[in-house]
Amino acid sequence: MEYEPEREGGPAASETAEPYHIPVLKEEVVEELVTDTGGIYVDGTLGGGGHTEAILERLSPAGRVIGIDRDPEALERCRERFDGHEGRLTLIKGNYSEVDSLLKGLGIKEVTGVLLDLGVSSRQLDEGERGFSFMRSGPLDMRMGDEGVTAARLVNTLPEMELKKLFYEYGEESRAPRAARAIAAAREKKPFETTGELAATIEKALGRRGGKHPATKVFQALRIAVNRELEGLKKFLEVFTDILEEGGRVAIITYHSLEDRMVKRALRDMEPHCICPPAAPVCTCGEPGVMRVLTRKAVKPARREIEANPRARSAKLRIAEIFAKEAGGTNEQRTH
Ligand SMILES: C[S@@+](CC[C@H](N)C(=O)[O-])C[C@H]1O[C@@H](n2cnc3c(N)ncnc32)[C@H](O)[C@@H]1O
């Protein structure tokens, strides 16, 4: 979920009748992910449980969902929301990057589908206290869960050069040097404690241009670093085929180009690159692949969805299906 400056400054979600989170591309996800209504599905980014609810609705009584989130508050919310679904829904506090060992702990070897809806939920973003917001000042935290270092720690201790690199790489902020310099100078006088202090320093250094808050990209970079988001995604992309049964699918929704690029490349690399002669009965070149990408182009929300939920506008959904558990599938499975 991306930062949504237009909404910044309004009342926090918890103070209004606003939903915890509006699930993005819900129909598309359920349509493509649920191939067996009696199967087991993992929602690796449970959040407010919007996608989980839609999957449960599609499943037969035999079907089951395992919901994972690193945020204890999201789990608490889903425990209340899904009270009475205990037999069909299992909630786990954990990191989706460890999905293989989390499932092992439940005695589950393989599942029919896995969903990741990356980033933060609207609730996390809107709660000043969680420290993600540049308008609703709160402690400079930004941790989705209750582990790891805070944004304050990074901002107050990383050398200026490393802050610059972080803003370039994770925020794709072209004015990274200026932002890093301003932070380094300001913390000499007083360490940063709140999101408001950081946002004000960045705004003073970069000035206002257009509608976006000038701190948007710096905040994105810090959030990614604090939560080790790209490391987690990389690890997941290395292990998820182990826990998918043959014919099972993975669906991943990303909200910025760094994540989307990683997902696109990883799925493409798992596709067949077979160079055996077409007449060969069995692939012997060692490049038969294990996945078939079902979304040549990423699926994006329709205009109507974006109008109803502007935070959906940068969403991209990619889906792939596993056709062979081990590299070494036959020629019939090759989709050149
Ligand atoms: C965009 S929200 C998901 C919203 C959800 N699909 C819904 O419909 O309500 C992302 C959620 O994933 C969680 N999350 C992000 N990275 C995670 C990780 N590596 N492991 C587990 N949960 C993670 C966040 O705490 C947040 O609750």
The ligand as a Gaussian input file, in Angstrom:
#p B3LYP/6-31G(d) Opt

LIG

0 1
 C       -1.594000      -4.206000       2.477000
 S       -1.835000      -4.957000       4.026000
 C       -2.804000      -6.376000       3.632000
 C       -4.270000      -6.093000       3.635000
 C       -5.128000      -7.317000       3.497000
 N       -4.925000      -7.973000       2.215000
 C       -6.590000      -6.977000       3.679000
 O       -7.392000      -7.253000       2.766000
 O       -6.936000      -6.417000       4.713000
 C       -0.285000      -5.685000       4.343000
 C       -0.231000      -6.446000       5.678000
 O        0.881000      -7.311000       5.587000
 C        1.611000      -7.293000       6.762000
 N        2.990000      -7.624000       6.400000
 C        3.841000      -6.903000       5.641000
 N        5.005000      -7.542000       5.492000
 C        4.884000      -8.711000       6.157000
 C        5.749000      -9.816000       6.364000
 N        6.992000      -9.840000       5.858000
 N        5.284000     -10.867000       7.057000
 C        4.035000     -10.862000       7.581000
 N        3.171000      -9.825000       7.445000
 C        3.593000      -8.770000       6.733000
 C        1.428000      -5.918000       7.324000
 O        1.601000      -5.921000       8.724000
 C       -0.012000      -5.596000       6.900000
 O       -0.928000      -5.934000       7.910000

